[in-house]
Amino acid sequence: MDEVINLITALTDKVYHYEAEPNARPPYIVWQEIGQGDILSADNRQDGYAVTGTIDIYSLNEKEPLVPEVYNALNDHDISFYLKSVQYEQDTKLIHTEFEFDVIGDAC
C-alpha cells in the first residue's frame, strides 16, 4: 500500500485518506482500502494476498491533468487497476473519477 501512497503524494500534496478535509479545494485525491482481494494459499495457510482500494480524483475541470497522471503512474509502477467510474457530483459540482487498484502483499 505504501507504493500507492507514495505514488499519489508525488503527484499532488492534496491527498486524503477516506475523505477530504472540510473546504478542500479541488483538484484533490481521496484514497481508501476496500478490502482483501485474491488470496494465495499454501499448506492450508494464507501465503499472500492482494489489497483492493480506490483512488478518487475530484475536480472542477473536465480534462483534469491528474487523471492521466494517476493512470500513467499506476502503469509505470506495474500496479493493476481499472477506471471504475466517472461521475458528476450534483451537490458539489465536482467531476469524480474513480480508479480501483490491487496491490500484492505478503501475509502478516
C-alpha positions, -999 to +999 in steps of 0.1 A: +000+000+000+029+023+007+038+023-030+003+036-039+005+063-012+040+074-024+029+074-060-001+097-055+016+121-030+043+126-056+016+139-079-001+164-055+000+174-019-038+174-018-042+137-009-066+125+018-074+091+033-111+082+033-124+117+029-112+152+021-109+178+048-137+203+050-134+230+023-107+212+004-101+230-029-102+208-060-084+192-076-076+166-049-073+129-044-090+107-018-078+071-015-090+042+006-086+005+011-117-016+001-106-050+013-087-081+006-087-093-030-073-125-043-056-149-018-027-173-025-029-203-001-003-229+005-003-257+031-037-246+045-023-211+052-027-178+036+006-172+019-001-140+000-029-116-008-040-086-028-054-054-012-080-037-032-085+001-030-097+032-048-081+064-059-107+091-063-099+123-081-122+153-076-120+182-099-139+211-115-121+205-148-135+181-173-100+174-186-082+172-152-045+166-157-044+145-125-064+118-143-038+108-169-010+114-143-026+089-120-032+065-149+004+067-161+019+065-126-001+033-119+010+018-152+046+029-147+047+011-113+031-021-126+000-017-103-031-035-115-060-010-119-090+000-139-112+031-144-142+022-123-164+053-129-166+089-139-194+108-122-207+144-120-215+152-083-245+174-085-242+186-048-206+198-051-204+204-089-173+182-090-163+156-115-154+124-097-131+100-114-125+067-096-098+041-102-098+007-085-065-009-079-049-041-064-015-043-048+002-075-037+014-080-002+028-108+020+006-123+046+010-108+080 
